Amino acid sequence: MAALPRRIMKETQRLMQEPVPGISAVPDETNARYFHVIVTGPEDSPFEGGLFKLELFLPEDYPMSAPKVRFITKIYHPNIDRLGRICLDILKDKWSPALQIRTVLLSIQALLSAPNPDDPLANDVAELWKINESEAIRNAKEWTRRYAMDN
Amino acid sequence: MSSSDSENELSNTPPNIIQLAANTTRNLLPEKSRERWIKSLSKHKTGDFRSISNRMLQLFWFGKKTISNSLSIYIKTNTGSTLSVDLDPNWYIKNVKEHIAPKLGLHPEEMKIIFAGKELSDSIMLADCDLGQQSVLHAVKIKKREKLPSQSNNSLIEEVEEEQGSKPLCEILSDLDFSTTESENSLNKSVSDTDEKERSKVHFYVFCPTCKSLKNGKLRVRCNFCKSGAFTVHSDPQNWTDVLEVKRITGQCENIPELCADNIPELCADILDNREPTFAEFYFKCSEHRSLGEDDAAVPLYLIRPNSKDIPCLACGDVSDPVFVFPCPDGHVTCLDCFRQYCSTRLRDRQFWHHPDFGYTLGCPASCKDSFITEIHHFRLLTPAQYDQYQRFATEEYVLQSGGVLCPQPGCGMGILADPDCNRITCINGCGFVFCRLCLQGYHIGDCETPETTNTDGDCSYNVDPTRAAEARWDEASRVTIKVISKPCPKCRTPTERDGGCMHMVCTRKGCEFHWCWVCQTPWTRECMGNHWFG
């Protein structure tokens, strides 16, 4: 495997030395491009109190291509499907090499605080979020309690 | 004059009196007399110190000699003759004039030397002129009475100013001038540190068509009208716009006085007042291969600049030199490696833009507005294979945006510009395939078949490159084969193979049995029978 680019080393170093509050990202022992991520559910959101596991992978042409990120913990969210795939513009066409791992994870955390049912990835969840928000939030809380706590 | 050259060369040896003396006199004496002078100086010293320093000096001068001894230069005159001479880079322009004047039948005093838009003054050393092997210097006889271009009255040119000449262009310009349009601050900024001075010296990067790669470039000037290099500028370019755009800097052409406007003798006042001034045309040469003549120009890659401010790369964070500065308001910087990677990634994903004015191009990777690269030669930084791909994609995009179609036949891809209301397209000059413009299948009569919809099951909006997904299908290989060897029935689109016989086809499908022509992919007619029944 090719040598790890300096940028990835620097980003990893900074993530370790100055971690983002509420986010932990640790590179895999065998693959420095694969990160084990834990994001805490933001306060005042249905995900509060939950610890959400994600995986993040830096493809070969990172930072020219966006990192690949996926939720491993099940989550009830209109922009995250049942396989954990995330609908977030900066992970697709709005990606820019000026963005970093930390900015991506912060955006994901922000997405948890502000779901966007008009740009859904999980259609059924989005539908409910629009029709009956209180029930959707109840579901989200229930899923958080069931899948994202005590693990 | 700067002595930074000699300082750099001497920096490895310990300083001593002789060296310092040699250093300070180097710029004042021609080489031979300097050597003599050093020898005589050395005689006064005794013992080891003398022999060591002498040897050092010998090494130094010897080294200097091998690099510099023969600078083979062409001297062009405005009378049309060309002279080939070998000059010593340590000569001053005064020495050059003394050397060549007799050969041209002139006195050294009545001659001026023009190079890169400047008349060189007598005190300039050739080595400081950014000359390469086989460069061309222009020798022009000074006229006694000349008109000042800015003044309409008959007035004598100030002889003093004319004779003084100036420094070569490469010594006058600095990179600071070129990075911004407001150059006043940088001009007044005095740079004391020699290192800083060296860094702020002007650097140009070009794509050299001869070396086929990114090289250092040299700025040259010629007359916009007659293309002669015997041309002096009235003012120095202050920024890239002055260099890249035509008709911004005026000058004096010495080549064909009868033709180039500034030298028109007293014609009627009307013409003189309304005439267009003579403009300078700036161009670039590769500084790394021997000049192949005056037409041996190279494209300036002006977005590549020396990293004089130590800006880290937007993508990798490293500070490297030179760097690519995007034409966005913020001037985002990437290193050249990241620029290449950015281009190749975007190219692979077909994310380049087809811009109506600039062509197939990219903007700043930080998604800034109005940041398109307007000089598409910057993409020559890609590998030759990638550049080929870039050109192919650019052409395809151009064809499509001009309302054309690309032949859908695997392995063909010919671009076809057809009548806007004609849906039956024949790949003329290509593979000869006849297809429907709307569905890109073999030509047919009636409505297009709705394409097979791949099973889109609700949540499956995951972003997959459709071409990759298409290539990865198990059945695709045989499907391609069928496409290549068959043509669809124009009526029911059943793929049909013709394995011999005439061009008159009858659809094999029960219930269709349509009679059609293999060549036209239309109903079989008497004309088909007459023209190409048997091919």
Interface residues (C-beta under 8 A of the other chain):
Chain A: P5 R6 R7 K10 D61 P63 M64 S65 D81 R82 L83 R85 K92 K94 S96 P97 A98 L121 A122 N123
Chain B: L314 A315 C316 G317 D318 H332 T334 C338 Q341 Y342 T345 R346 P365 A366 S367 G458 D459 S461 Y462 N463
